[in-house]
């Protein structure tokens, strides 16, 4: 936890109203100055050439994907886009993709598979866009299709959760051989506000929900939902983006090399077993 956030937590606890550590990390994951997925792409990859459209409906401004180079090797990169200004965020639905966004990403992944290029995805989204028009165009089917197709892509895949990883909207880009997560990121089936509204009919109990959901990087690592947790600079990634980028670059290089060394059939089997065994519990006498 960041020093300033730890101090804030201590002050509030002294006043008799403790804030769960999970909520402190949630606020860091949502920090307005935290680097977004496209910031990581621009720092770590070169010659990014964007791919547009899903060839069925349109081009979702909340999703970007394109070919690029990673240390001289041709790869595909995919990320959701939030935008910094209010105007950008409205256009991009605050980073929540619509069905055409997921279909565009899948189209790009199939192109990468055809040419044998590794795939990197970067996630920072509260969930898929929940609007009526998205449901009319098959939001659930688009997400389910991505889950199915990503599970059997015949190229190495690495997903990185840089901020929020929300529900199936995030999972649709994270069925990967390696799933990485920044220390102050969160990965959950539902937002704490929505969880509190369902469980207690009171969204103000979001902090209580955050603690109960067990969605911090350490929690989901214990469940086997992510493979590696990356430490962040003091105070959060927004305080030293360059240091965070450098560490992520090293981790991506390491994990890519480790999975590229595997025969493709072994890689597919490991991916299958990885997701089959996530969050299994066993009772003992």
Secondary structure by P-SEA (a helix, b strand, c coil): ccaaaaaaaaaaaaacccccaaaaaaaaaaccccccaaaaaaacccbbbbbbccccccccccbbbbbbbcccccbbbbbbbbcccaaaaaaaccccccaaaaaaaaaaaaaaaaabbbbbbbbbcccccccaaaaaacaaaaaaaaaaaaacccbbbbbbbccccccaaaaaaccccbbbbcccbbbccccaaaaaaaacccccaaaaaaaaacccaaaaaaaccccbbbbbccccccccaaaaaaaaaaaaaaaaaaaaaccaaaaaaaaaaaaaacbbbbbcc
